[in-house]
Amino acid sequence: MDVIALGETMMQFTPESEGLMRHAATYIAKIAGAETNTLIGLARLGHNTGWISKVGNDEFGHKILMAVRGEGVDTSQTRMDPSFPTGTFFKEIVREGEVRIQYYRENSAASKLSTDDLDESYFAGVKYLFITGITPALSKSAKEAIFNSIELAKKNDLKVVFDPNIRKKLWSESEAKKALIEIAKHADIVLPGKSEGDFLFGTDDPKQIADSFLKLGASLVVVKLGDKGAYYSQRQTTGFVPGFKVPKIVDPVGAGDSFAAGLLSGLIDNESIPDAVKRGCAMGAMAVMVKGDYEGLPDKKRLKQFMSQDPQEDILR
């Protein structure tokens, strides 16, 4: 494996019409999860990925496993739980650029993740463990599983990649800050956004955010700056990589997960840090031009075409 990840994937329901959800009559069902978004992005780029999780033994759980497995992600460590349901959420697109999320994930199967669900042998020979700040917010046992996964990663020489990915609806601010900073102390690579830096350290300045994570122990910090690009720091080496212009932002959800996929892909391919960050920026840009969290993610050929900004025919015949 190149990358394995631990986290929840849910069923997502999005109204076919824009506006307040109370007026919606029909919905589109898709799967969505930060960790699987990143793993799918990596798999499409030709990397070997694996997912550790739980889903309910229900139709939604079957749909998620079918979709993730169909994208080439290994699901041998994802179990179906007959006692708890698959989590769901609704993505309300009020208007262009305004998206609201409503979760129904309490007591979901994935919230019952625990250290018992981790098989140390699955970590052997893997390059990276990708985790987010979402999973520890699900439950006490899920938080324990995250810290145990970090221990297993360190024991087996995996680099820990951490996207804080704050979900304020899932836990208190004080609990979130304490847990996320503790996780960051054990991470090799941290991928925060400006808002997450502000939440954790009281600043939205990219340099100050990066310095704060480096002081906690990270060896590389990449601060995501949306369409502007990203700032990276490795203590003595810092830099800024501009973003890619897109004609229209259709759906911003999933951009950060896609960025992580691009960055990790670059690192796996032994690209320089600036080039890996550039690949991350390109993946994030491609994600926001298509409805859905990962549906717009490319294979390497399409990614290369996009990054070179080569004009393409509207229809390939």
C-alpha positions as CSV (number, residue, x, y, z in Angstrom):
1,M,0.0,0.0,0.0
2,D,1.0,3.6,-0.6
3,V,-1.6,5.2,1.6
4,I,-4.1,3.9,4.2
5,A,-6.7,5.9,6.0
6,L,-9.1,5.6,8.9
7,G,-12.5,7.4,8.9
8,E,-16.2,7.4,8.2
9,T,-17.9,7.6,4.8
10,M,-21.6,8.3,4.7
11,M,-24.5,8.5,2.3
12,Q,-25.0,12.0,1.0
13,F,-28.3,13.4,-0.2
14,T,-28.4,16.6,-2.2
15,P,-31.6,18.2,-3.5
16,E,-31.8,18.4,-7.3
17,S,-32.9,22.0,-7.0
18,E,-31.1,24.9,-5.3
19,G,-32.6,26.9,-2.5
20,L,-33.8,26.0,1.0
21,M,-34.1,22.2,1.5
22,R,-37.6,22.5,2.8
23,H,-38.7,23.1,-0.8
24,A,-36.9,20.1,-2.2
25,A,-38.9,17.3,-3.7
26,T,-36.2,15.1,-5.2
27,Y,-32.7,14.2,-4.0
28,I,-29.5,12.7,-5.6
29,A,-27.8,10.0,-3.5
30,K,-24.0,9.8,-3.4
31,I,-21.3,8.6,-1.1
32,A,-19.0,11.1,0.7
33,G,-16.2,10.9,3.2
34,A,-13.0,13.0,3.6
35,E,-10.8,10.0,3.9
36,T,-12.3,8.0,1.0
37,N,-12.3,11.1,-1.2
38,T,-8.5,11.3,-0.7
39,L,-8.1,7.5,-1.2
40,I,-10.2,7.5,-4.4
41,G,-8.2,10.5,-5.7
42,L,-5.0,8.6,-5.1
43,A,-6.3,5.4,-6.7
44,R,-7.3,7.3,-9.8
45,L,-3.8,8.5,-10.1
46,G,-2.5,4.9,-10.0
47,H,-1.6,4.5,-6.3
48,N,-2.4,1.6,-4.0
49,T,-4.8,2.7,-1.2
50,G,-6.7,1.0,1.7
51,W,-9.6,2.1,3.9
52,I,-10.2,1.1,7.5
53,S,-13.7,1.8,8.7
54,K,-17.2,0.5,9.5
55,V,-20.5,0.8,7.8
56,G,-24.0,-0.5,8.7
57,N,-25.1,-3.9,7.4
58,D,-27.7,-2.1,5.3
59,E,-28.3,-1.0,1.7
60,F,-26.4,2.2,2.3
61,G,-23.4,0.3,3.6
62,H,-23.5,-2.0,0.6
63,K,-23.6,1.0,-1.7
64,I,-20.6,2.6,-0.1
65,L,-18.5,-0.5,-0.1
66,M,-19.5,-1.2,-3.7
67,A,-18.5,2.4,-4.8
68,V,-15.2,2.6,-2.9
69,R,-14.1,-0.9,-3.9
70,G,-15.1,-0.1,-7.5
71,E,-12.7,2.9,-7.4
72,G,-9.9,0.6,-6.7
73,V,-9.5,1.2,-3.0
74,D,-8.9,-1.9,-0.8
75,T,-11.9,-2.4,1.6
76,S,-10.7,-5.6,3.3
77,Q,-10.4,-3.6,6.6
78,T,-13.9,-2.1,6.4
79,R,-16.5,-4.1,8.3
80,M,-20.3,-4.2,8.2
81,D,-21.9,-3.7,11.6
82,P,-25.3,-5.3,12.0
83,S,-26.1,-3.4,15.2
84,F,-25.7,0.2,13.9
85,P,-26.6,2.1,10.7
86,T,-24.6,3.8,8.1
87,G,-24.3,7.5,8.7
88,T,-26.1,10.0,6.4
89,F,-26.1,13.7,5.8
90,F,-27.8,16.2,3.6
91,K,-25.9,18.8,1.5
92,E,-28.1,21.9,1.0
93,I,-27.0,24.1,-1.8
94,V,-28.9,27.3,-1.0
95,R,-27.3,29.2,-3.9
96,E,-24.1,29.2,-5.8
97,G,-21.2,29.3,-3.3
98,E,-23.4,28.8,-0.2
99,V,-23.5,25.2,1.0
100,R,-24.9,23.9,4.3
101,I,-24.4,20.4,5.8
102,Q,-26.9,18.6,8.1
103,Y,-25.5,15.4,9.7
104,Y,-27.4,12.3,10.9
105,R,-24.4,10.3,12.1
106,E,-24.9,9.9,15.8
107,N,-24.5,6.2,16.8
108,S,-23.5,5.4,13.2
109,A,-21.5,2.2,12.6
110,A,-18.3,4.2,12.0
111,S,-18.8,6.0,15.3
112,K,-18.2,2.6,17.0
113,L,-14.7,2.3,15.5
114,S,-12.3,1.2,18.2
115,T,-8.8,0.0,18.6
116,D,-10.1,-3.6,18.1
117,D,-10.7,-2.7,14.5
118,L,-7.0,-2.1,13.8
119,D,-4.9,-4.9,12.5
120,E,-1.2,-4.1,12.8
121,S,-0.2,-6.3,9.9
122,Y,-2.2,-4.0,7.6
123,F,0.3,-1.2,8.4
124,A,3.3,-3.2,7.3
125,G,5.0,-1.9,4.2
126,V,2.7,1.2,3.9
127,K,4.2,4.6,3.1
128,Y,1.6,7.0,4.6
129,L,-1.2,7.0,7.1
130,F,-3.8,9.7,6.3
131,I,-6.1,10.9,9.1
132,T,-8.4,13.8,9.7
133,G,-9.8,15.7,12.6
134,I,-13.3,14.3,11.8
135,T,-12.8,10.8,13.1
136,P,-11.7,11.6,16.7
137,A,-14.9,13.8,16.9
138,L,-17.2,10.8,16.3
139,S,-16.8,9.1,19.7
140,K,-14.4,8.3,22.5
141,S,-13.6,4.9,21.0
142,A,-13.0,6.5,17.5
143,K,-10.6,9.0,19.1
144,E,-8.7,6.1,20.8
145,A,-8.6,4.3,17.4
146,I,-7.0,7.4,15.8
147,F,-4.2,7.6,18.5
148,N,-3.7,3.8,18.3
149,S,-3.4,4.1,14.5
150,I,-0.7,6.7,15.0
151,E,1.2,4.4,17.3
152,L,1.0,1.6,14.8
153,A,2.1,3.9,12.0
154,K,5.2,5.1,14.0
155,K,6.0,1.4,14.9
156,N,5.9,0.4,11.2
157,D,7.7,3.5,9.8
158,L,4.7,5.1,8.1
159,K,4.6,8.9,7.8
160,V,1.5,10.4,9.5
161,V,-0.4,12.9,7.3
162,F,-3.0,15.0,9.2
163,D,-5.7,17.2,7.8
164,P,-7.3,19.0,10.8
165,N,-10.6,19.2,8.9
166,I,-12.5,20.7,11.8
167,R,-16.2,19.8,12.2
168,K,-17.6,22.2,14.9
169,K,-21.0,20.5,14.9
170,L,-19.5,17.3,16.2
171,W,-17.8,18.4,19.4
172,S,-17.1,21.3,21.7
173,E,-14.4,23.8,20.7
174,S,-12.3,23.2,23.8
175,E,-12.3,19.4,23.2
176,A,-11.6,19.9,19.5
177,K,-8.6,22.1,20.1
178,K,-7.1,19.8,22.7
179,A,-7.5,16.7,20.6
180,L,-6.4,18.2,17.3
181,I,-3.2,19.8,18.8
182,E,-2.3,16.5,20.4
183,I,-2.7,14.7,17.1
184,A,-0.6,17.3,15.4
185,K,2.2,16.7,17.8
186,H,2.5,13.2,16.3
187,A,2.1,14.1,12.6
188,D,4.8,14.3,10.1
189,I,2.8,16.3,7.5
190,V,0.0,18.7,8.4
191,L,-2.4,20.1,5.9
192,P,-4.5,22.9,7.5
193,G,-6.6,25.7,6.0
194,K,-6.5,29.3,7.1
195,S,-9.7,28.9,9.1
196,E,-8.3,25.9,11.0
197,G,-5.1,27.8,11.8
198,D,-7.3,30.6,13.2
199,F,-9.3,28.2,15.2
200,L,-6.3,26.4,16.7
201,F,-3.8,29.3,17.0
202,G,-5.7,32.5,16.7
203,T,-4.1,33.6,13.4
204,D,-4.9,33.2,9.7
205,D,-1.4,34.2,8.6
206,P,0.0,31.2,6.6
207,K,3.5,31.6,7.9
208,Q,2.4,31.8,11.5
209,I,0.1,28.8,11.1
210,A,3.0,26.8,9.6
211,D,5.4,27.8,12.3
212,S,2.9,26.8,15.0
213,F,2.6,23.3,13.6
214,L,6.3,23.0,13.0
215,K,6.9,23.8,16.7
216,L,4.6,21.0,17.6
217,G,6.8,18.6,15.7
218,A,5.7,18.4,12.0
219,S,8.4,18.2,9.4
220,L,6.2,19.6,6.6
221,V,3.2,22.0,6.8
222,V,1.2,23.0,3.8
223,V,-1.4,25.7,4.4
224,K,-4.3,25.5,1.9
225,L,-5.3,29.0,0.6
226,G,-8.2,28.1,-1.6
227,D,-8.1,29.4,-5.2
228,K,-5.0,31.5,-4.3
229,G,-2.8,28.3,-3.9
230,A,-0.9,27.0,-0.9
231,Y,2.0,28.0,1.3
232,Y,4.5,25.3,2.4
233,S,7.2,25.3,5.1
234,Q,9.9,22.8,6.1
235,R,11.5,24.9,8.8
236,Q,14.4,26.2,6.6
237,T,12.6,26.0,3.3
238,T,9.4,27.9,2.6
239,G,7.5,28.8,-0.5
240,F,4.2,29.7,-2.1
241,V,2.5,27.9,-5.0
242,P,-0.2,29.7,-6.9
243,G,-3.5,28.0,-7.5
244,F,-5.2,27.2,-10.8
245,K,-7.9,29.4,-12.2
246,V,-11.2,27.7,-13.0
247,P,-14.0,29.1,-15.1
248,K,-16.6,28.4,-12.4
249,I,-16.8,26.9,-8.9
250,V,-19.7,24.4,-9.1
251,D,-19.2,22.6,-5.7
252,P,-16.5,23.5,-3.2
253,V,-17.0,20.5,-1.0
254,G,-14.1,18.0,-1.3
255,A,-11.5,20.4,-2.5
256,G,-9.3,19.9,0.5
257,D,-9.5,16.1,0.3
258,S,-8.6,16.3,-3.4
259,F,-5.6,18.6,-2.5
260,A,-4.4,16.0,-0.1
261,A,-4.6,13.3,-2.8
262,G,-2.6,15.4,-5.2
263,L,0.1,16.3,-2.7
264,L,0.5,12.7,-1.5
265,S,0.6,11.5,-5.1
266,G,3.5,13.9,-5.8
267,L,5.4,12.8,-2.7
268,I,4.9,9.1,-3.6
269,D,6.3,9.9,-7.1
270,N,9.3,11.6,-5.5
271,E,8.4,15.1,-6.8
272,S,9.9,18.1,-5.2
273,I,7.8,19.7,-2.5
274,P,6.8,22.7,-4.7
275,D,5.8,20.3,-7.5
276,A,3.8,18.1,-5.1
277,V,2.0,21.1,-3.8
278,K,1.3,22.2,-7.3
279,R,-0.3,18.8,-8.0
280,G,-2.4,19.3,-4.9
281,C,-3.6,22.7,-6.1
282,A,-4.5,21.2,-9.5
283,M,-6.5,18.4,-7.9
284,G,-8.4,20.8,-5.7
285,A,-9.2,23.0,-8.7
286,M,-10.5,20.0,-10.7
287,A,-12.7,18.9,-7.9
288,V,-14.6,22.1,-7.5
289,M,-15.6,22.2,-11.2
290,V,-17.9,19.2,-10.8
291,K,-20.8,18.4,-8.5
292,G,-19.9,15.8,-6.0
293,D,-17.0,15.3,-3.6
294,Y,-14.7,13.2,-5.8
295,E,-16.6,12.7,-9.1
296,G,-14.4,15.3,-10.9
297,L,-11.1,13.8,-9.9
298,P,-8.8,12.8,-12.8
299,D,-6.4,10.1,-13.8
300,K,-2.8,11.1,-14.4
301,K,-3.3,11.8,-18.1
302,R,-6.1,14.3,-17.4
303,L,-4.3,15.8,-14.5
304,K,-1.2,16.4,-16.7
305,Q,-3.4,18.0,-19.4
306,F,-5.0,20.3,-16.8
307,M,-1.7,21.3,-15.2
308,S,-0.3,22.2,-18.6
309,Q,-3.4,24.1,-19.4
310,D,-3.5,22.5,-22.8
311,P,-6.8,23.3,-24.6
312,Q,-8.9,20.2,-25.1
313,E,-11.6,19.4,-27.6
314,D,-15.1,19.7,-26.1
315,I,-16.0,16.3,-27.4
316,L,-13.6,13.4,-27.9
317,R,-14.8,11.2,-30.7
